[in-house]
Every structure is written in C-alpha cells, then in structure tokens.
Amino acid sequence: MINEIGDYCLMLAFCFSLGQAASVGIGRGLGRWAEGMSLAAAVSVLISFAVLIHAFSVSDFSVANVYQHSHTDKPLLYKISGAWGSHEGSMLLWCSILLSYGALITLLGRGLPEGLRLKALGVQGLLGAAFVGFTLFSSNPLDRLDPAPVQGLSLNPALQDPALAFHPPMLYLGYVGFSVVFSFAVAALIEGRLDRAWARWVRPWVLAAWSFLTLGITLGAFWAYYELGWGGWWAWDPVENASFMPWLAATALLHSAIVMEKRDALKAWTVFLGLLAFTFSMMGAFLVRSGLLTSVHAFALDPARGILLAIILFITAGSGFALFAVRAPVLAPGGLFAPVSREASLVLNNLLLSAALCSVFLGTLYPILMQALFDKTMSVGAPYYMAVFAPIMTAALLILPVSTLLSWKRADLKGALQRLAVAFGVAVLAAVIGTVFYHGPFLSEMIFGLGLLVGFWLIAGTIRALLARIDFKASRLRAAPLAFYGMVLAHAGLGVFVLGAVVEGHERISVQQPMAAGDTVHLGRYDMRFKGVSSKPGKNYDAQVGHFDITDASGRLVCAAQPQRRFYPASNDMQSKVALCFQPLTDLYVVMAQPSVTAQGKAGYQVRFFVNPWVRLIFFGPLLMALGGVLSLSDQRLRLGVAARRARA
Amino acid sequence: MKYLILLLLLLPSIACADPAQDEARAQKLFSEVRCVQCQSESIQDSDAAIAADMRREVRADIAKGMSDAQIRTSLYDHYGDYVLFRPRLTKSNLILWALPPLIALIGAGLLFARRKTPENSITSSLSAEERKKLQELLKKHD
C-alpha cells in the first residue's frame, strides 16, 4: 500500500511539474499558480523518495529495486544508502533535489522581480517534468515484483561505505543546483534583461551548488582512495571527469558572475557558463548511465535509457544554447575594460579555466568518438592530462594571487607585484627547500619544484591579500566581510590541495609482493612485519584480518595495521579492506589482496604497502574550499535578508 | 650543436647505469600503460596477472637499454593505441593535443588585441526609475 502511495506521488510530482511549466507558459494571471505547483511538486516527490527509503529500510523485496540492491543482513545505513545506489534510485534522488530547488526558488526568491522568478519557475518545471517523466516511465524505482522474493541480491560490497553513502547526495546537490542557474539564464534570455542584479541573484545558487559539488567530488575521491585499494585518489577516469567538468565550468562561472555584478560586463559569457554548467551536469548523468564508458564507477548500464537521457540532454541544452545564440548578441553588447584591472585578470582566469575544461572534455569524449566514428580504440589517461591540463592550470594558479591584489577598473600592476614580492620570495624559498629533499630525474625534480612553488605561492599570496585587506591591523579582522574570508579560505584551500597532490604524486612509494606470516618488507624508512591472520565475523561478512607491525628506522612501532579481506556470502564476493595509519600528514596504507605463494614457497597473501606523504592535504584542501564557499554564501544570504527586510518595511 | 644533440641522445643510456633511475623510469612507464584486460587501470595499479606480465616486459626492455620512446613504440606495435594512456601525437589526435593550448593562446591574443577598446557598459535598457532602484540595491551591498 505504502509503495503505491509513493508511486502515486511520483505521478503527482510529474503532473505538478507539467502544470508549473504550463501555467507560466499560458500566463494571464495563471503564472502565480506556478509557485504553489512548485511547492506541491517538491512535497510529492519527497514523499515518493521517503517511500523508497522506507522500502529499503524495511527490506520490502516486493519492490524490484530493493530486491536487486538490498539484503536483510545489511547494516541500516547501507540499506538506506542503497536507495540511491542504483540507477533508478539515484534518478529519484536527482528528481527530489531538482524539484526541491524549484520550491526553493519560490521560497527564497520573493525579492526577485516577478517576471524573472516566474519564468525561471517555468523552466525549472520543464526540467522537472522531463526528469520525473524519465524516472516514472523508464526507470521507476518503485516497480513491484510478484511474488515477492524472500531475500535480496545485495548491494555491491564496495559501495557499503560511509563516504560513498553520502557521496551521491552531495554530488547531486551540486549537479542539480546548476539547474537553478540554467533556469535563471533561460528566464533572463526570454525576459530580455541581463544586468548586474541578475548576477547578484544567481551567485548564491552558484556558490551553494559549487560548494556541494566540491564536497561531493572530494568524498568520491576519498572513497576511491581507501576503498578501491589501489593507493591513488584520482585516475582521470571518464566518470570522475564527468563530475569535474561541471566543477570547472562552475568555478569559471563563480568568477565571471563577480565581474558581471561589479562591472556590468561579461554578461553574455556569464549566461553562457550558466547554461554550460548544468549541461555538463546532465552530460555527466548521461555518460555514467549510457554504457558508453568503461569505468570503475559506472553503474546500471542500459543503452535504451541512455538514449532517452541523451534526448533530454539534447533538447534542454540545445534549446538553451539556441536561445542564447539568438538573444545574447542583442542583450549583452560586449563591455570591455582596462588591460590591467581585477576584471581583466578574472577574464584571463576564465579563459584558462575554459582551455583546461576543453582538455578534460576532449580527453573524456575523444576515445568514445574515435570508437563510434572510426571504430578505433584508444586511451586517454593521466599522462595526457599532466601534459595538457596541468600547464594550463599552472598558469591560471600563478596569476591568481596577483588578481586578488588588483583593484577594479584600473589597477596598478607594478604596485601589486611589489606588494606580493615578499610572499613570492617565501614561496620560492619554501619550494627550493622542499625540492632539495626530493630526488628523482631532473625533469621531475623541476616539475616537483614548480608544483611546490604554485602551492606555497597560492597560500602566501592569499595571506598577503588578507593582510592588505586589513591593512596589517588585527583590529580590522572583523571588519572584512565574510565573503572575503570565503575567498581567502577557498584560495588557500586550493594551495593546500596543490601541495598535497604534488608531494603525493612525486613521493608516493609502494611495494607489492606475496608475504607469509613472519615475513618483513622494507619501504622507505619503514619496516613492515606480517604477524599473521585471524578471523573476525562481521555483520554481513566474514573477515580475515591481517596483522602487520610497521616500525620506523629507529625500531619504534608506528602502527599496527589491520587490513581485512571480507567475504560477503550474500553476493559471493570478496573485498579487500584497506588499513590506513595516519601520521599527521602521511598515510601508511596496507592492502591484503588475494592469497598467493611467496618466493620461499610458503602460503601467504599478495600484500601492497604504500607510503603516501601529505596525502591528507588532498582531501583537506577541498574541504577548506567548500567551507570558503559556505562562508561566502552565508554572507550573501545575510545581505539578501537585509535587503528583503528593508524592502518589506 | 652537434655535440649537444649527441650528448642529449647519450643521456638516457648514461642514466641507465643507475638501478634507482631505471626503477623510476619503470614506474613512470607503468603509470602510462593501460592494463589491457582491466577497466581503465594502469599496469602500475592493477593486481591482474597480465599487468604483472606487462610490467616484466617493460622492465626487460629497460634492461635492454631501450629508450622510453622506443618502449612506447614497441608497446604500440604489440597492443595498439588502446594500451597507451598518453595518446600518440598523430594526425587524428591533433585536435586532442592542440585545441586546449590553442584556445588559451588565441583567447589571450584576442584579449590583448582588444585591450584598448573603451568600456561600453549598457544600462540603457532599463528605465530611469529602474536604474535608480538597481543603483540603490547595489549600493547597499558594495
């Protein structure tokens, strides 16, 4: 019964979304109905999603999706996260977030001009109808089975992990957040108004979605790092790239929207990026589900649904960009500005981000296109991105601190550079000292040094910008707006990330060999002794726990690592669980893989032991960036709140 | 100049003498070679038996004194384009390699060429009253 309510509510959500779009389309006083419809649609779809979660948490196997992706033995958290662990469930999550954002336009958008708000609601309604329709008619997660099986087929054990439980919701809050920007962009193009106020209204949405996306990608990277057991965190895998492309577009958008707000310029470009960010989000959703990709992350492959999603993508993005092509030249004649100014430097930042985005786009789609058009198989991987993406981003990051010290309109480049001289000196010094401790081929030593320079330069330059802002007086710390601290955190976080990525990328060492109890392996300044294996039953698996003692050069015990091999009888699946010992910045990372015979002929396990220096910074940096986004956002909301209150009074 | 080129050509073979350098080269090459039976994993990351075989192959080639480029070519001859994570620079891959830097360069060139164009900000699409409202709204937050 309860499942039918969910099904019914999903249908209701579809009708409300259609109604929302139609009432705006018809207009003539009906427009205001869209507001109510957006609320009703959000409530309906959330009920429907709650019903799915309920079905998962009580293991109701009469629902086909629960049968395929759950099991009674699973811990409750993973039963619930199973609700979005499949294609159908994740589509419902997507729809829930999409319609909730629609409701938020109604709830938070009171201060907006009515025309713009209603048109945005109309577009949001169309998007909602398309995606809810797709979910309802081709991927309904609430479809029933008769008779109901007694036991489920379980969820992929690799997905039974806290980081991955929260990864999709975060990622989707980001992806789908750009739908609001898309709707506002289309609404502004129809309305025929592109002005500074538009940029101000759109920026909080971009900030929120960008912060969520940053968190979502970081969680995904962290999951790949400690669950997949390969010691890395980013493989330039197509699915990872699919989430990275909207992030790059949104980062460019964040910065161009600032220029539009402050200087009334870059209008067409900002709107274009607004359309692009959501297009890339939809493309990501399509690529992951299309079956076009081979990836460690791809799931629920079904070409027929892929084609449907491609059609939705083609129609929405196509009409958005067509509208842009027709209207933008009329609405936003290009305003230009002095070659040395904050806005000019932000244009340069946008240009470089676009070039970087282009390299990720080509790297992701080129193999697919070559396969489809010429039937040629090829691979594009990390070395390509290091050769093309990394230099472009390096240029962008080297400019960044200078940009933050330039003033609007007409700036004094020489003065800015002079003020940054000390920060640059500090960065160079730190990079040189760091490089002394690294030994490798000459070229990689140079790249290592340059990478360190970029990281330290970002941090030191950002601190310098903060000092400039407060005029070296601690008493002025409180006077600087939150948004400024948001910028400081985001840029410093980027520097932290770069340092982590560079050091980990160059200094990661690993050893892989079969080990039997009693064996010792040496790596870097550590010795690792394999003591033996014990058994430990888990809730829905049986684990073999390996006991490893890791000692440093002085013989001190640094870590007693306990990697596991888990057997999940429900899915007849073996899963290695990584042991992480973390020193303040460095991870000791032990994986116990398949049973294997050692060189001495003793029975043991294939063991991989990594020392990953500074790897924590890779995950900590983006956290700072997202926190920066949130700080900036709370500042904006405060401002919006003030404006709204005054308007009412 | 001739001697310089000769020196550069000899450098890799000089470097070969050092086992630590050999290992560094091997690791770098491993990260560039795709395990042919795994899903988008390099032979450095993969546990599969075939990946171990391919690692052995690359190590043997290094021991023979082959250069990185020669090893890449031999891998390509053996397994085709699919095995190289660094696509070869060929006519059909030209867009892949050249477009991103071209965008950056041409874009920068365009920006530079138009740097003198005076600012041309359009607010005339707003009525006088609306413009006043907009100014007020913006003033509160600047």
Interface residues (C-beta under 8 A of the other chain):
Chain A: G192 R193 D195 R196 A197 R200 W230 G231 G232 A235 D237 P238 R263 D264 A265 T294 S295 V296 L331 A332 P333 G334 G335 L336 F337 A338 P339 A344 V347 L348 L351 L352 S354 A355 A356 C358 S359 L362 G363 Y366 M370 F374 K376 T377 M378 S379 V380 G381 A382 P383 Y384 A387 V388 F389 P391 I392 A395 G440 P441 S444 A593 Q594 Q606 R608 R639 V642 A643 R646
Chain B: A15 Q21 A24 R25 K28 S31 E32 R34 Q39 S40 E41 S42 D45 S46 D47 G80 D81 Y82 V83 L84 F85 R86 P87 S92 N93 I95 L96 W97 L99 P100 P101 I103 A104 G107 A108 L111 F112 R114 R115 K116 T117 P118 E119 N120 S121 I122 T123 S125 L126 L134 L137 L138 K140 H141
